[in-house]
Amino acid sequence: MGMGSKKTKGASARGASKGAKRGRGKLSPGKISRGLSAADVPIAPGDPEVADLAALVVQAGGAPIGAYREPLGGRAIMLASLPLAAVQPTPFQRDLSPTHVKRLATKIDETGAFLDPLIVVRGDDGRLWTPNGRHRLAAAKVLGLKQITALISPNDALAYRILALNTEKAHNLKDRSLEVIRMARSLVKKQGQTKEADLAAEFEAPELITLGAVYEQAPRFAGGAYSAFLKKVDRFSERALTASLREREDYASRLLEIDAQVKRVIADLTKKGFKSPYLRNYVVARVNPVRFHKVKKGDTKPPMPIAQALTRMAVASKKFDAGSVSNSDIAWVAVGAGSSE
């Protein structure tokens, strides 16, 4: 009985522990109710509110299916069938991954149904753009589909919310950075005098603009090694986008000069017999002037301006002494990299 009692207590304790873990994972609902009621969501066929969208669909060779007001902001959305040729990805999206398209097409074909409509807006050139459906659009072409379903929004600004809308292949750092710099170059033609900081929602993070400018010049740049440094010192500019882009192009050129010195140091270390996939991370960490700065919660001010940080980093990279490096130094970097993955 005693043993049975202990087992029961043990099982109860484990059950309570699991219950506590489940409780910690729960999300609390919002305190304030937001959005539309059920009666406000539907839009009747032929309603003037969606007449322009319906005309756009017909003009493109498609067919309106229905319309509704999206339940958060109340904007009109039209569900429609569109010919594939009528829809193009936004011109600043990441490059297509043929491997992902083939895999996606195979899975859609196995399912036997195309269930996920593209988000579509009217582009700058008057054509229909999808800000988040490039791979699904390509997969539909691989499958030979005649039509594709789409949720069409009159809010053209959605074309620049790629990162927030992405529901496809996860963006890596290079993908995100190139999309952001392409968006910036597109926006500067229309909103060149807008403050860069006012476009923070579109760009997501300031370092992505800088890294994007680097990747434009050097597609094989190891951006991940510099990401932690840039996150600490890079901030959205209060200057107009036209001026801030010129400034970031200068930052990009300086980063490439620093990276050239880092490559020289790596070559020297390799000649001395050091072999590690973490050599670049080690060297960049050593020349990083803010590596010991701890970011405090709520503190948005950089430890030093990015221009000053790049200057100090450039000096440190030129003066780097490969003879001062030991195997234990490299090992510590490897341990740190492993714990952060």
matplotlib code that plots the C-alpha trace (Angstrom):
import matplotlib.pyplot as plt

x = [0.0, 2.8, 4.5, 1.2, 0.6, 4.0, 3.4, 0.1, 1.5, 4.4, 2.0, -0.1, 2.9, 3.9, 0.4, 0.3, 3.7, 2.5, -0.7, 1.4, 3.5, 0.4, -0.9, 2.3, 1.9, -1.6, -2.3, -4.6, -7.3, -7.2, -8.9, -10.6, -12.9, -11.9, -13.1, -16.4, -19.4, -20.6, -23.3, -20.8, -18.4, -20.3, -20.6, -23.5, -22.8, -22.8, -22.2, -20.6, -17.9, -16.3, -17.3, -13.8, -12.3, -14.9, -14.1, -10.4, -10.9, -13.1, -10.6, -7.8, -9.9, -11.0, -14.3, -15.4, -16.5, -17.5, -16.5, -16.3, -14.8, -11.8, -12.7, -9.9, -9.6, -12.9, -11.3, -13.1, -11.6, -12.7, -12.3, -11.8, -10.5, -7.7, -5.8, -2.2, -0.8, -2.7, -0.7, 3.0, 5.1, 6.2, 9.4, 11.3, 10.5, 13.3, 14.6, 12.6, 13.8, 13.2, 13.7, 11.0, 8.6, 9.0, 8.4, 5.4, 3.9, 4.3, 2.6, -0.3, -0.7, -0.7, -3.4, -5.5, -6.5, -5.1, -6.5, -4.4, -5.4, -2.8, -3.0, -3.2, -3.0, -2.8, 0.9, 2.7, 2.5, -1.2, -0.9, -1.9, 0.9, 1.1, 3.4, 3.5, 2.7, 5.6, 6.3, 2.6, 2.1, 5.1, 3.9, 0.5, 2.3, 4.3, 1.0, -0.5, -3.4, -5.5, -6.8, -5.7, -7.8, -6.9, -7.9, -7.7, -7.2, -7.6, -4.8, -1.8, 0.5, 0.3, 2.8, 5.4, 4.5, 6.2, 7.9, 4.8, 2.7, 5.0, 3.3, 5.6, 9.2, 10.9, 13.1, 16.8, 18.9, 19.9, 16.4, 15.0, 17.8, 17.5, 13.7, 14.0, 16.6, 14.5, 11.5, 13.5, 14.7, 11.1, 9.7, 12.4, 10.9, 7.5, 8.3, 11.9, 11.3, 9.6, 11.7, 13.2, 12.0, 8.4, 8.7, 9.9, 6.9, 7.8, 11.5, 11.1, 14.7, 17.3, 20.2, 18.3, 18.6, 22.3, 22.9, 20.7, 23.0, 25.9, 24.3, 23.6, 27.3, 28.5, 25.9, 28.1, 28.7, 28.6, 26.0, 25.3, 28.7, 28.0, 24.3, 24.9, 27.2, 24.7, 21.7, 23.5, 24.5, 22.1, 18.9, 16.3, 17.3, 15.3, 16.6, 14.6, 14.8, 16.7, 19.5, 19.4, 19.9, 23.0, 24.2, 23.6, 25.4, 28.4, 28.0, 27.8, 31.0, 32.8, 31.5, 32.9, 36.3, 36.2, 35.3, 38.2, 40.5, 38.7, 39.3, 43.0, 43.2, 41.4, 43.9, 46.8, 45.2, 44.7, 48.4, 49.2, 47.2, 43.9, 41.0, 37.5, 34.1, 34.0, 37.1, 35.1, 32.8, 35.9, 37.7, 34.5, 33.8, 37.4, 37.1, 33.6, 33.9, 30.5, 31.0, 30.9, 27.9, 24.9, 21.6, 19.2, 15.5, 13.7, 17.0, 16.8, 19.8, 22.9, 26.1, 27.8, 26.7, 27.1, 29.6, 31.9, 31.5, 32.5, 35.5, 36.7, 36.0, 38.0, 41.0, 40.8, 40.6, 43.7, 45.7, 44.6, 47.5, 47.1, 49.9, 47.8, 45.2, 45.2, 43.2, 41.3, 40.1, 38.5, 37.0, 35.2, 33.6, 32.5, 30.9, 29.1, 27.8, 26.5, 24.6, 22.9, 21.7]
y = [0.0, 2.3, 1.8, 2.2, 5.4, 6.8, 6.0, 7.8, 10.8, 10.8, 10.6, 13.4, 15.6, 15.0, 15.7, 18.9, 19.9, 19.3, 21.3, 24.2, 24.2, 24.2, 27.1, 29.1, 28.7, 30.2, 33.6, 36.1, 37.6, 41.4, 43.5, 45.7, 44.2, 45.5, 45.3, 44.8, 42.8, 39.9, 42.0, 44.6, 42.2, 41.1, 43.4, 42.8, 42.0, 45.2, 47.5, 50.8, 50.2, 47.5, 48.7, 49.8, 46.5, 44.5, 46.5, 45.9, 42.2, 42.0, 44.2, 41.7, 38.8, 37.5, 37.0, 38.6, 35.9, 38.0, 40.9, 41.7, 44.2, 42.8, 42.5, 44.6, 47.8, 47.5, 47.9, 46.4, 43.1, 41.3, 37.6, 36.9, 34.5, 35.9, 34.5, 33.8, 36.1, 39.0, 38.9, 39.7, 39.7, 43.1, 44.0, 44.3, 40.8, 38.4, 36.2, 33.1, 29.8, 27.1, 24.3, 25.8, 26.3, 22.6, 21.4, 23.7, 22.6, 18.9, 19.4, 21.4, 18.7, 16.0, 17.9, 18.2, 21.8, 25.3, 26.7, 29.7, 32.9, 35.4, 38.9, 41.3, 45.1, 47.5, 48.1, 51.4, 50.3, 49.8, 46.0, 43.6, 42.9, 40.2, 41.3, 37.8, 35.2, 34.9, 31.2, 30.2, 32.0, 30.2, 26.9, 27.5, 28.0, 24.8, 23.0, 24.6, 26.3, 28.7, 30.8, 31.6, 32.9, 36.2, 38.6, 42.0, 45.1, 48.7, 49.5, 49.8, 50.4, 46.6, 46.2, 47.5, 45.2, 42.1, 41.0, 41.3, 39.5, 36.7, 33.3, 31.3, 30.3, 31.9, 34.8, 34.5, 37.6, 38.1, 37.7, 40.2, 42.7, 42.7, 43.1, 46.0, 47.9, 47.2, 48.6, 51.7, 52.3, 52.1, 54.3, 57.0, 57.7, 58.5, 59.5, 60.7, 63.6, 61.3, 60.7, 57.2, 56.8, 57.3, 54.2, 51.9, 49.6, 48.9, 48.4, 46.4, 47.0, 49.7, 47.3, 45.5, 48.7, 48.9, 45.1, 45.3, 48.0, 45.7, 42.6, 44.7, 45.1, 41.8, 38.9, 36.5, 38.9, 37.2, 39.5, 37.2, 37.9, 41.7, 41.5, 41.7, 44.8, 46.6, 45.9, 47.8, 50.9, 51.2, 53.2, 54.7, 58.1, 61.3, 62.5, 62.3, 58.9, 60.4, 61.5, 58.5, 56.1, 57.9, 57.7, 54.0, 53.4, 55.0, 52.7, 49.7, 50.7, 51.0, 47.6, 46.1, 47.7, 46.3, 42.9, 43.0, 43.5, 40.7, 38.3, 39.3, 38.4, 35.1, 34.2, 35.0, 32.8, 30.0, 30.1, 29.8, 26.6, 27.8, 25.9, 26.7, 27.7, 30.4, 32.3, 35.1, 35.4, 35.6, 38.3, 40.4, 40.1, 41.2, 44.3, 45.2, 48.3, 47.7, 44.0, 44.5, 46.8, 45.2, 46.4, 47.4, 46.8, 49.8, 51.5, 52.5, 54.8, 53.3, 53.1, 55.2, 56.5, 54.0, 56.3, 56.4, 52.7, 51.9, 54.2, 52.4, 49.0, 49.9, 50.9, 47.8, 45.5, 47.1, 46.8, 43.2, 41.1, 37.4, 36.5, 37.4, 34.6, 31.3, 28.1, 28.7, 32.1, 30.4, 27.7, 30.2, 31.8, 28.3, 27.7, 31.1, 30.4, 27.0, 28.3, 31.0, 28.6]
z = [0.0, 0.9, -2.4, -4.3, -2.3, -3.3, -6.9, -6.8, -5.2, -7.7, -10.6, -9.1, -8.7, -12.3, -13.4, -11.4, -12.9, -16.4, -15.6, -14.3, -17.5, -19.7, -17.6, -18.1, -21.9, -22.1, -23.6, -22.0, -24.3, -24.9, -22.2, -24.7, -27.4, -30.9, -34.4, -36.2, -35.2, -37.4, -39.0, -40.1, -41.9, -45.0, -48.1, -50.4, -54.1, -56.2, -53.2, -54.3, -51.7, -53.8, -57.3, -58.1, -56.9, -58.9, -62.1, -61.5, -61.3, -64.4, -66.3, -65.4, -66.8, -63.4, -61.6, -58.3, -55.8, -52.8, -50.5, -46.8, -44.4, -42.7, -39.0, -37.5, -39.5, -41.4, -44.9, -47.8, -49.2, -52.3, -52.8, -56.5, -59.0, -61.2, -64.2, -63.2, -65.8, -64.2, -60.9, -60.4, -57.3, -56.0, -57.7, -54.4, -53.1, -52.3, -55.1, -56.0, -54.6, -57.3, -54.7, -52.5, -55.4, -56.5, -53.0, -52.5, -55.8, -54.9, -51.5, -53.1, -55.7, -53.0, -51.1, -54.3, -53.4, -53.6, -50.3, -49.4, -51.4, -52.3, -50.9, -53.9, -54.3, -57.2, -57.9, -58.9, -62.5, -62.5, -62.5, -59.7, -57.2, -54.5, -51.6, -50.0, -52.6, -54.9, -54.2, -54.3, -57.6, -59.1, -57.7, -59.3, -62.6, -62.2, -61.6, -64.7, -62.9, -65.1, -62.2, -58.7, -55.8, -54.2, -51.5, -53.1, -50.9, -51.9, -49.4, -51.7, -48.8, -48.1, -50.9, -48.6, -45.6, -47.0, -43.8, -41.7, -44.3, -45.1, -44.7, -47.0, -46.8, -43.8, -44.6, -43.8, -43.0, -46.6, -47.9, -45.4, -45.9, -49.7, -49.6, -47.2, -49.3, -52.5, -50.7, -49.6, -53.2, -54.4, -51.7, -52.1, -55.6, -54.1, -50.5, -50.7, -48.2, -45.7, -42.6, -42.5, -39.0, -40.1, -42.3, -39.5, -39.8, -43.5, -42.8, -39.5, -38.3, -39.2, -39.6, -42.4, -44.6, -44.0, -44.6, -47.7, -49.1, -48.4, -50.0, -53.1, -53.6, -52.1, -52.4, -50.4, -47.5, -44.1, -42.6, -39.6, -38.2, -38.1, -37.1, -33.3, -33.8, -36.0, -33.8, -31.0, -33.0, -35.9, -35.5, -37.8, -39.1, -38.5, -41.9, -45.1, -46.9, -49.8, -47.4, -45.1, -48.0, -49.1, -45.6, -45.4, -48.7, -47.0, -44.0, -46.4, -48.1, -44.8, -43.6, -46.8, -46.1, -42.6, -43.9, -46.3, -43.3, -41.4, -44.3, -44.2, -40.5, -41.1, -43.8, -41.4, -38.7, -41.2, -42.1, -38.4, -38.3, -36.8, -38.3, -37.1, -38.7, -36.0, -37.1, -38.7, -35.7, -33.4, -35.4, -35.8, -32.1, -31.3, -33.4, -32.3, -30.2, -28.4, -27.7, -23.9, -23.9, -22.2, -23.6, -20.8, -21.1, -22.5, -23.5, -27.2, -27.3, -29.0, -26.9, -29.7, -33.1, -35.9, -37.8, -34.8, -34.2, -37.8, -37.5, -34.4, -35.9, -39.0, -36.9, -34.8, -37.8, -39.4, -36.1, -35.4, -34.3, -35.4, -33.0, -30.0, -30.7, -28.9, -29.5, -26.2, -27.5, -30.6, -28.4, -26.3, -29.4, -30.5, -27.1, -27.2, -30.7, -29.7, -26.7, -28.8, -31.5]

ax = plt.figure().add_subplot(projection="3d")
ax.plot(x, y, z, "-o")
ax.set_aspect("equal")
plt.show()
